[in-house]
Amino acid sequence: MAARKIHTTLRDDWKAKIQASQIVNGFMLHFNGKRELSATQIKVGEILLRKVVPDLARQELTSAEDGPAELIVRWKEPK
């Protein structure tokens, strides 16, 4: 049997997700008072985050049964 090839390179979409999560983690640490960020750092993080994560402000959430949709958000605080 042939050995599996291990792919160690990350695709661009995975790199973007990792970068976005790092920005969000930094913002959450700042929000919780565990990290200080200057106004410039916050603005740069906001700009970078907009380039990687889609803006959800204009998306509509509907259910399959035309009734109210239920959204459950679970957050695990970064270490």
N, CA, C and O atoms as a DFTB+ gen file, in Angstrom:
316 C
 N C O
     1  1       0.848      -1.158       0.000
     2  2       0.000       0.000       0.000
     3  2       0.903       1.233       0.000
     4  3       1.916       1.273       0.699
     5  1       0.528       2.227      -0.784
     6  2       1.313       3.451      -0.866
     7  2       1.094       4.305       0.374
     8  3      -0.001       4.355       0.935
     9  1       2.146       4.964       0.778
    10  2       2.055       5.846       1.949
    11  2       1.297       7.117       1.591
    12  3       1.348       7.590       0.456
    13  1       0.605       7.650       2.563
    14  2      -0.107       8.905       2.332
    15  2       0.868      10.067       2.287
    16  3       1.867      10.095       3.006
    17  1       0.562      11.002       1.446
    18  2       1.356      12.223       1.422
    19  2       0.764      13.186       2.440
    20  3      -0.447      13.406       2.464
    21  1       1.600      13.744       3.258
    22  2       1.146      14.701       4.259
    23  2       1.298      16.100       3.674
    24  3       2.394      16.526       3.310
    25  1       0.186      16.793       3.595
    26  2       0.211      18.149       3.053
    27  2       0.376      19.121       4.218
    28  3      -0.512      19.254       5.061
    29  1       1.512      19.792       4.254
    30  2       1.778      20.710       5.359
    31  2       1.493      22.163       4.997
    32  3       1.556      23.034       5.865
    33  1       1.186      22.438       3.747
    34  2       0.907      23.816       3.370
    35  2      -0.561      24.127       3.617
    36  3      -1.436      23.301       3.356
    37  1      -0.815      25.313       4.118
    38  2      -2.182      25.741       4.376
    39  2      -2.728      26.474       3.157
    40  3      -2.020      27.239       2.502
    41  1      -3.975      26.226       2.874
    42  2      -4.610      26.958       1.791
    43  2      -4.845      28.396       2.238
    44  3      -4.864      28.693       3.432
    45  1      -5.022      29.278       1.268
    46  2      -5.202      30.696       1.573
    47  2      -6.440      30.954       2.422
    48  3      -6.424      31.833       3.284
    49  1      -7.527      30.192       2.189
    50  2      -8.733      30.427       2.980
    51  2      -8.530      30.051       4.442
    52  3      -9.084      30.697       5.332
    53  1      -7.735      29.005       4.698
    54  2      -7.449      28.636       6.085
    55  2      -6.550      29.667       6.748
    56  3      -6.726      29.975       7.927
    57  1      -5.596      30.199       6.009
    58  2      -4.734      31.243       6.547
    59  2      -5.563      32.461       6.943
    60  3      -5.327      33.065       7.989
    61  1      -6.527      32.817       6.111
    62  2      -7.385      33.968       6.399
    63  2      -8.219      33.727       7.655
    64  3      -8.389      34.631       8.473
    65  1      -8.738      32.509       7.809
    66  2      -9.532      32.194       8.997
    67  2      -8.693      32.275      10.265
    68  3      -9.156      32.771      11.292
    69  1      -7.462      31.787      10.191
    70  2      -6.577      31.834      11.352
    71  2      -6.257      33.282      11.702
    72  3      -6.276      33.652      12.876
    73  1      -5.964      34.102      10.699
    74  2      -5.660      35.501      10.952
    75  2      -6.866      36.216      11.551
    76  3      -6.714      37.015      12.475
    77  1      -8.051      35.941      11.039
    78  2      -9.265      36.577      11.551
    79  2      -9.487      36.187      13.009
    80  3      -9.871      37.026      13.823
    81  1      -9.252      34.928      13.342
    82  2      -9.474      34.496      14.721
    83  2      -8.486      35.164      15.668
    84  3      -8.832      35.456      16.813
    85  1      -7.266      35.410      15.209
    86  2      -6.284      36.093      16.044
    87  2      -6.701      37.538      16.318
    88  3      -6.526      38.035      17.431
    89  1      -7.249      38.210      15.311
    90  2      -7.721      39.583      15.483
    91  2      -8.889      39.612      16.472
    92  3      -8.920      40.449      17.374
    93  1      -9.841      38.705      16.302
    94  2     -11.002      38.648      17.190
    95  2     -10.566      38.321      18.615
    96  3     -11.078      38.911      19.566
    97  1      -9.628      37.389      18.774
    98  2      -9.132      37.050      20.115
    99  2      -8.495      38.263      20.781
   100  3      -8.690      38.492      21.975
   101  1      -7.739      39.037      20.017
   102  2      -7.130      40.249      20.568
   103  2      -8.175      41.253      21.008
   104  3      -8.040      41.868      22.066
   105  1      -9.226      41.427      20.198
   106  2     -10.309      42.332      20.565
   107  2     -11.036      41.854      21.821
   108  3     -11.381      42.665      22.680
   109  1     -11.270      40.554      21.936
   110  2     -11.964      40.022      23.108
   111  2     -11.121      40.193      24.372
   112  3     -11.658      40.497      25.437
   113  1      -9.819      40.003      24.263
   114  2      -8.946      40.228      25.413
   115  2      -8.985      41.700      25.830
   116  3      -8.983      42.013      27.021
   117  1      -9.019      42.590      24.856
   118  2      -9.124      44.022      25.153
   119  2     -10.461      44.335      25.807
   120  3     -10.521      45.082      26.783
   121  1     -11.522      43.769      25.273
   122  2     -12.862      43.988      25.810
   123  2     -12.965      43.521      27.258
   124  3     -13.626      44.160      28.076
   125  1     -12.312      42.408      27.570
   126  2     -12.345      41.849      28.930
   127  2     -11.312      42.484      29.849
   128  3     -11.191      42.077      31.004
   129  1     -10.562      43.474      29.363
   130  2      -9.585      44.178      30.198
   131  2      -8.284      43.444      30.413
   132  3      -7.531      43.783      31.326
   133  1      -7.998      42.449      29.595
   134  2      -6.778      41.660      29.767
   135  2      -5.648      42.117      28.849
   136  3      -4.515      41.660      28.998
   137  1      -5.938      43.015      27.897
   138  2      -4.919      43.510      26.973
   139  2      -5.253      44.955      26.622
   140  3      -6.408      45.297      26.373
   141  1      -4.242      45.778      26.606
   142  2      -4.430      47.165      26.200
   143  2      -4.156      47.297      24.707
   144  3      -3.168      46.771      24.196
   145  1      -5.034      47.999      24.026
   146  2      -4.855      48.295      22.611
   147  2      -5.013      49.794      22.410
   148  3      -5.895      50.421      22.997
   149  1      -4.151      50.360      21.579
   150  2      -4.272      51.781      21.261
   151  2      -5.383      51.961      20.234
   152  3      -5.848      50.990      19.636
   153  1      -5.803      53.197      20.032
   154  2      -6.841      53.485      19.039
   155  2      -6.384      53.079      17.646
   156  3      -7.186      52.612      16.838
   157  1      -5.107      53.255      17.365
   158  2      -4.565      52.869      16.056
   159  2      -4.626      51.363      15.867
   160  3      -4.988      50.893      14.788
   161  1      -4.279      50.599      16.893
   162  2      -4.331      49.139      16.798
   163  2      -5.763      48.656      16.584
   164  3      -5.998      47.722      15.817
   165  1      -6.709      49.285      17.254
   166  2      -8.111      48.899      17.089
   167  2      -8.576      49.197      15.674
   168  3      -9.258      48.373      15.066
   169  1      -8.219      50.361      15.136
   170  2      -8.628      50.739      13.785
   171  2      -8.014      49.798      12.743
   172  3      -8.699      49.372      11.814
   173  1      -6.741      49.479      12.893
   174  2      -6.073      48.562      11.954
   175  2      -6.703      47.175      12.035
   176  3      -6.936      46.542      11.005
   177  1      -6.980      46.697      13.245
   178  2      -7.627      45.390      13.397
   179  2      -8.997      45.373      12.753
   180  3      -9.382      44.388      12.123
   181  1      -9.734      46.459      12.910
   182  2     -11.064      46.559      12.302
   183  2     -10.979      46.516      10.775
   184  3     -11.775      45.836      10.127
   185  1     -10.028      47.230      10.209
   186  2      -9.859      47.245       8.752
   187  2      -9.465      45.862       8.242
   188  3     -10.017      45.381       7.252
   189  1      -8.514      45.227       8.913
   190  2      -8.076      43.893       8.490
   191  2      -9.194      42.872       8.621
   192  3      -9.350      42.000       7.766
   193  1      -9.968      42.980       9.685
   194  2     -11.064      42.040       9.896
   195  2     -12.120      42.173       8.797
   196  3     -12.682      41.172       8.353
   197  1     -12.389      43.395       8.360
   198  2     -13.356      43.608       7.276
   199  2     -12.902      42.977       5.966
   200  3     -13.729      42.585       5.142
   201  1     -11.594      42.878       5.774
   202  2     -11.081      42.292       4.540
   203  2     -11.183      40.768       4.539
   204  3     -11.215      40.150       3.475
   205  1     -11.233      40.162       5.721
   206  2     -11.196      38.708       5.818
   207  2     -12.565      38.099       6.106
   208  3     -12.897      37.044       5.566
   209  1     -13.361      38.750       6.949
   210  2     -14.649      38.209       7.379
   211  2     -15.768      38.978       6.684
   212  3     -15.735      40.208       6.660
   213  1     -16.746      38.295       6.124
   214  2     -17.845      39.000       5.461
   215  2     -18.673      39.804       6.449
   216  3     -18.820      39.424       7.611
   217  1     -19.208      40.912       5.978
   218  2     -20.057      41.758       6.807
   219  2     -21.417      41.092       6.951
   220  3     -22.100      40.852       5.956
   221  1     -21.813      40.793       8.178
   222  2     -23.062      40.087       8.417
   223  2     -24.226      41.030       8.694
   224  3     -25.332      40.571       8.982
   225  1     -24.004      42.312       8.615
   226  2     -25.047      43.272       8.957
   227  2     -26.216      43.232       7.980
   228  3     -27.321      43.642       8.335
   229  1     -26.004      42.754       6.780
   230  2     -27.061      42.778       5.770
   231  2     -27.580      41.392       5.406
   232  3     -28.218      41.229       4.366
   233  1     -27.326      40.423       6.218
   234  2     -27.806      39.082       5.904
   235  2     -29.075      38.779       6.683
   236  3     -29.239      39.202       7.827
   237  1     -29.961      38.043       6.045
   238  2     -31.239      37.708       6.645
   239  2     -31.233      36.248       7.065
   240  3     -30.729      35.388       6.343
   241  1     -31.790      35.973       8.229
   242  2     -31.850      34.620       8.753
   243  2     -33.302      34.169       8.770
   244  3     -34.141      34.790       9.423
   245  1     -33.602      33.092       8.055
   246  2     -34.962      32.564       8.034
   247  2     -34.915      31.070       8.322
   248  3     -33.883      30.420       8.155
   249  1     -36.033      30.550       8.750
   250  2     -36.094      29.120       9.031
   251  2     -36.785      28.401       7.874
   252  3     -37.409      29.026       7.017
   253  1     -36.661      27.099       7.870
   254  2     -37.250      26.294       6.798
   255  2     -38.779      26.267       6.897
   256  3     -39.455      26.092       5.884
   257  1     -39.331      26.439       8.103
   258  2     -40.779      26.351       8.297
   259  2     -41.462      27.713       8.240
   260  3     -42.638      27.816       8.591
   261  1     -40.769      28.747       7.814
   262  2     -41.284      30.110       7.749
   263  2     -41.670      30.659       9.111
   264  3     -42.420      31.632       9.191
   265  1     -41.190      30.074      10.152
   266  2     -41.429      30.567      11.495
   267  2     -40.195      31.294      12.000
   268  3     -39.263      31.546      11.237
   269  1     -40.185      31.626      13.269
   270  2     -39.006      32.308      13.810
   271  2     -37.794      31.381      13.824
   272  3     -37.912      30.192      14.120
   273  1     -36.638      31.936      13.503
   274  2     -35.404      31.159      13.494
   275  2     -34.723      31.314      14.840
   276  3     -34.806      32.370      15.466
   277  1     -34.056      30.274      15.282
   278  2     -33.350      30.292      16.549
   279  2     -31.861      30.266      16.267
   280  3     -31.377      29.416      15.520
   281  1     -31.136      31.198      16.865
   282  2     -29.696      31.289      16.680
   283  2     -29.030      31.060      18.030
   284  3     -29.326      31.759      18.999
   285  1     -28.138      30.091      18.092
   286  2     -27.411      29.784      19.317
   287  2     -25.943      30.105      19.073
   288  3     -25.327      29.568      18.153
   289  1     -25.391      30.978      19.898
   290  2     -23.986      31.368      19.778
   291  2     -23.259      30.879      21.014
   292  3     -23.664      31.171      22.139
   293  1     -22.192      30.139      20.804
   294  2     -21.381      29.646      21.914
   295  2     -20.010      30.286      21.803
   296  3     -19.400      30.270      20.733
   297  1     -19.525      30.844      22.891
   298  2     -18.236      31.528      22.882
   299  2     -17.320      30.877      23.913
   300  3     -17.695      30.688      25.070
   301  1     -16.124      30.543      23.472
   302  2     -15.123      30.029      24.383
   303  2     -14.035      31.082      24.457
   304  3     -13.407      31.416      23.452
   305  1     -13.817      31.602      25.657
   306  2     -12.857      32.673      25.837
   307  2     -11.450      32.184      25.526
   308  3     -11.053      31.113      25.985
   309  1     -10.681      32.965      24.740
   310  2      -9.306      32.541      24.418
   311  2      -8.423      32.576      25.669
   312  3      -8.656      33.351      26.597
   313  1      -7.436      31.741      25.663
   314  2      -6.533      31.661      26.823
   315  2      -5.503      32.756      26.770
   316  3      -4.658      32.852      27.660
